[in-house]
Amino acid sequence: MTPDETLTPDDPYPTERGMRPEIEDPSLGLVRRAEAETRPPDIDVDLEPEQELLTINMGPHHPATHGVLRLIVTLQGETVIDLKPVVGYVHTGIEKSCEKHPYWKVIPFVERMDYLSYFFNMQAFCGCVESLLELEIPPRAKYLRTLHMELNRIHSHLVWLGTSALDLGAISMFWYCFRERDKILDLFEMSAGQRMHTRYFQVGGVFEDIPVGFEHKVKEFCADMPARVDQYEALLDQNEIFLNRTKGVGIVPRERLLELGVTGPLLRAAGEPWDLRKATDYLAYPDLDFKVPVGTVGDGYDRYRCRVAEMRESVRIIEQCMDGLPEGPWIADDRKIVLPPRHELSTSMESLIHHFKLVTEGFRVPPGELYYPIESPRGELGCFVVADGSARPARVHMRDPSFVNLQAFREMCIGGYVADLIQNLAMLDPILGGIDR
């Protein structure tokens, strides 16, 4: 990671790398401190006989768990002594189901895991299979995939911001965020035919080219979105309740996050500028100019600032994708893997045979195994596929960032108030569909 790939101190969000006891926050014009005195007092582990611990179940059906998540919480008064997440309530067996279907029929399964980041799920699987096939997708397909993934990143962060603010009582933020989310879903419907779980990505490229008028709508959205983000910040950045509930809350040191394998905004908020869009070359990201927002303290406020800054950077990426969108095909021309154009089916017997074979049997992938990681809104999303030479994968396993990042939740909450537990879970941004799979 080179210095010019992280945001400069002149940018409207904190950028210094590493833990600092005292940092500048240009958005408020103040000096930020990790104030120990604002945290709860030390826990009395040697309890007197009359002091009782209370163990409660939070969830699995609870609006603040952001999904079907059960938390076994041990309290001493209002202070969290211990916490244990219990998962598996929405286990769907998606990974096992993938082994029973041809590769091209696996796509609808994987995109329903992290149901807010369906384009990223598709890219992880399709990119892994394409690498096993050594299949190069056309440049236009790379840009179209990048464009839709960054729209999806904003969409996911908007849902996170709206629901997290709602947990802290900022009800209006929920409606403002869903206003922009609805515009993004309109764009997905325009390009892919439906608003969610579009199956737009195919092995070899994308399902079809963008329609007439899509470019204009995207540019309109990019022109409006920065002002909308300004509105979000105006509502929250000077709000005393929001600041008191997020600053100095849920701090986990960068070194500990690295030990736990935590990635994404949670890790970057603690000062580690690790972003797979910069660290690896996939799709159109090597051609694009964007920066990696990085925090300093690693508390709830830094997590909020990093995600809001990522929305701004995603707008820049989308604009560059539209301005530099290459001409040419949007899917590879390999009839052994990609369905032939529909207009050829009535005139070419060879095309009809390829179509019939692909639909009934699927395409075969040479024996091998591969892990393919990408940067999702929650961190490193990786797909591991074992191919045995048949038309079905022998093994499909997803490294979902929500599942890995959940390990840090206990350390975010121990020693804090039970009220902070709600805020910490919101800032974790877990998706239970991805956790359970």
N, C-alpha and C positions, 0 to 999 in steps of 0.2 A: 504494500500500500504506500503510494507516494504521497507527500504532503499536499500536493495540489488536488488530490482526489477527495479530501475532506473539506468541509466548509470553512471559510476564513472567519476570524473573529468579527469581521464587519457584517456578517450575515445575521439575520434576525433570530438566530437560535444558537445555543451554546455549542462549542466545538472542541474545546481543549480535550486532549486524550488523557485517560487515566484518572484515578481518584484524586480529588483535590479537597482540602478542608475549606478552601475559600475560593470562589470563582466568580467571574463576572457574568451577569445575565443582562445582555443588552435590551431584551424585550421589556424589562422593568426598570432599567437604569439603576439597579441595586447590586450589592455584593451578596451572592448566595452563600450560605453556610449550611453545612450538615450539622444542625444544632442538636446536640445530644440532649439538651435540657427539655426539648419539646417532646421527647419520646417518653413512654411510660417508665416508671421506676423499675429497678431490678427486681426480678421475680424472686420471691422467697421460696426456695426449694425445700427448706427445712420447715415444714408446716407445723403449726401447733395443732393439738388434737381438735380444737374447735374450728380450725380453718378447714373448709371443705372445698374439694374440687368438683366442678360440675362438668359432666360430659354430655354434649348435646349432638344431635344429628341435624345438620343443615343440608337440606336436599333429601333425596335426589330431585324432588319436584319443588323447586324454589325459583322465583323469578330472578334472584340475584346470582344464581350459579351459572347463568349463561348457557344452560343446557342441562341434560340429565346427569348431574354430578352430585355425589354424596360426599359430604365432609364430616368427619368425626372430630369434633373440636372439644378440647379440654380447657376449661376456663377456671381461673382463680379470680373471682370477682368479674371484672370486665377485661382482664388481661388473658391473652391466649398463651396457655402453657404448652400445649401440644396440638398437632393437627395431622390428620391422615386423610388424604383423598382416596375415595373408593370409586373405581371406574368400572365400565363394562355393562352399564344399563342399556346402552343403545348399540350393543355389538351386533353387527350385520353380517359378519363372515364374508366381507367383500373380497379380501385377498384370496380366500379359498375358492370363492366363486369364480375368480378370474382364471383359475387353472382348468375350469370345465368348459371354457368358451374359446373360440378362435380369437386371435390377437385383435382383429378389428372390432369384435363385439365386446372387448374388455373395456373400451373407452367409456361407455355409459356407466359402468360400475365405479371406476376410479374417480370420476369427476363428482361423485356423490359422497365422497369421504369428507373432505373439508368443504362443506357446502357453501361457504362464502368465497372460496378461491378455486372454483371449478376449472378455470382456464389453466391455472398452475398445475392442478392434478393431471390434466390432459397432457400438458407439455412434459411433465416428468415421465409419464409412461411412454408417450409417442417418441420423445427424444431418446429414451433408453432403447426402444425397439429399433429406431432408425440407426442408432450407433451399432447395434448388433448386426443390422443388415448392411452397414457401411453405406447407407443411403443418404445422399446430400440433397437437402430440400432447396427449392429455388430461392433466390434472394428476396423476391416479393413475399413469399410465404414467411420468411424470417421476420420481415418488417411487420406483416399483418399479425403474426403471433405476438410479437413484442408490443404492438399497439394495444391489442385486446388484453394482454396480461397487465399492462400498466393501468388501463381503465379498470380492470378487476381489482388491482391493488388499491386504487382510490375508493372503489366500491366497498371493499372490505374494511378499510380504515374509517370510512364514514359510518358503517354499522357499528364498529367498535366505539367511535367517538360519541355517537348518539346514545348508545346503551350505557356506556361508562358514565357519561354526564347524568343520565337518568338515575343511575344508582346513587349519585351524590345529590339528587334533588333538582338538577337543572333540566326540567321537563321540556322547555322550549328547544333546547339543543337537539333533542331527539327528532323533532319535526323538521328542523332546519336541515339536519344531516340527511334525513330520508327524502327531502325535496331534491337534493342533488343526486342521491342514489337512484331515484326514479328516472332521472335523465340518462344516467349511464345504462340502466336496464333498457330504456328506449333505444339506445344505440346498439346494444346487443341484439335486440329484437329486429332491428333494421338490417344488421349484417348477417346474423346467423339464423333468424327465423323465430327464435324464442328468447325469453328474457333470462332464464336460468337453465343450467345443464344443457348447454347448446349442442354439444358434440361437434363443435365447429372445427376443432383440430383433428386431422386425420394423419395416419402414418404416411409421410411423403409431402405434407403441406397442410392446406386448409380446405374445407369442404367446397367453398366457392369464393369468387372474388367479391370485393365490397361493392354494393349497389351504387347507382347514380344518386348523388345527394348526400352520401354518407360522409364524405370528406368535409363538406360544408357544415354538417351538423357537429362533427367532431371539433372543428375549429371554433364554432360558436361556443361549445362547452368549454374549451380551453381558454377562450377569452373571458368567460364569466367566472370560472372556478377560482382564480386567485382572489377576486373580490369576495367570494363566498368564504374562503378560508380566513380572510381578514375579519369577516363578521364573527366567525367562530372564536377567533382570538380576542376580539373586542369583548365578547361575552364572558370569556373565561380568564384571560390573562390578568385582569385587574379585580377579579372576584375574590373577596377575602375568604369566603367559605371554601371555594375550590382550591385556593392556594394553601390554606391551612390543612386541608384534607389530603393534599398530594405532596407538599414539600417536606422532605425529611422522613417520608413514610415508605416502608417496604424496601429499604436499602439492602442490597446484597453485593458484596465486593466483586469487582471484575474477575479476579483470580478464581473465586468460588464459582462464578457462572461458567467460566471456561472448564473447570473441573467437572461440572455437571453436564456439559455439552450443550448449554443454552446458546441459542443463536437468534438472529433477527433483531428487532428493535429493543428487546430486553437487554441483549448484550451490548448493542451500540449505545444505549442510554447510559451504560456504565463506563463508557470510554473506549471500547474496542471497535475500530472501524472495519469490521469484517462483513463484507457483502459479496455474495457469490457473483453478482452481476459485474463486479470489478475483478474478483479473484479468478474467475474462469471465463473462457470465451464461449458463449452460446448465444444463438439467435443474432439479433442486430446490436446487442449492447456494446460490443467493441467499437462500433462506428458512432456511438452517441456520446454526447457531452453531458454528464450529470455528476452531482456530488453526493457524498454519503453523510447524512446528518449524524452527528455524534454528540452524546451528552457527556456529563462529567461526574455528577454525584451518583447517578443510578437510582434515583428515587422515582416516585410516581409522576412527579412533574417533568422530569427528564424524559420519561417514557412518553408522556403526552407530547412534549415538544418535538421529539424525534419523529413520531408518527405524523404529526401535522406537517413537519418539514418534508417528510417523504411524499406527502400528497403534492406539495409544490414541485418537487423534483419530478414526480411522475407526469405532471402537466408538461414540463419541459421535454421529457422523453417523448410524449405523445405528439407534441408539435413537431419535433425533429423527425419522427416516423412518418408523419403526413407530408412534410416538406421533402423528405428524401426517399419517398416510396418508389422503389424501382419498378420499371415496366417489366412485362413478361409473364410467364405462367405462375400460377399460385399453388400448383401441386406438381410433383415429379411425374415424368412420363415413363413409368416402368409398369408395363401392363401385367407383370407377374405379381405386383403388390398393390397397385392403384387401380381402381375401377376405371374402365375406359369411358370416354365422354358418351353421354346418353344418345347423342344424335348419330353415333356410329353403329349402334346396335341394330338398326334397320337396314344397314348397307354392308356391314362387314361381318362375315361368319366368324373370323378370328376374334374380333372384339366381343361378339356374343358368347363365344366359348370362354374367354377370359372372365367376362362378367359372371357367367354361371359358376365357374370354378371358384372364384373369389367369394361369391355370396354363399355358396353351399359348403365349401371346405375351408376357405381362408387361404392366406399365404403362409409359406413355411419360412422359418427363421433358422439359420445355421446354428449348430450346437455351440453353446458358450454361456457366459454369465457376465453381467455388467451392472454397475451402480452408477446412476445418473442423478446428480444433485442440481437443484436450482434454488433461487432466492424467492420464497413466497412471502406474503405479508407478515407471516409469523416466524420466519426464519428458514433454515435449510430443510427443504422438502426433497427427499431423494427416493428414487425408485430402483429397486433391485429385481432384475429379471433373470431367471435361469431358463435357457432355451435348450431343448433336446432334439431339435431338427424337425419337429412336427409343426402342425398349424396351431397348436395350443401351447401356452407357456407352461413349463414344468413347475415354476415357482414365481410368484409375484409378492414382493414385500415392499411396503412404503415406510420410509423414515419420516413420520409426521412430526413437525416441530411442536405442535400443541402437546403431544404426549411427552416429548423430552423436556420441554420448558416447564411442565407441571412439577418437575422435581424441585424447582426453585421456590415453589409456592410456600412450602412449610417454613423455609428460612426467611421468607418475606414477612411472615405473620408472627413467628414466635417472639414474644415479648411486647407485641403491639396490642392495641385495643381490639375488641371484637368488631367495633365499627370500622376499623381500618382493614379488617379482613375482607369486607365487601369491596373496598376500593382496590386492594391488592389483587383480588381475583379479576376485577374489571381490567386493570392495567396489564394483567397476564395475557388477556385476549385469547382464552382457550376456545377451541371448537371441538365439541364432544364427538361429533361424527368422525373427525380425524383421530381423536384419541382412542376410540373404541374400535373403529373399522370393522 
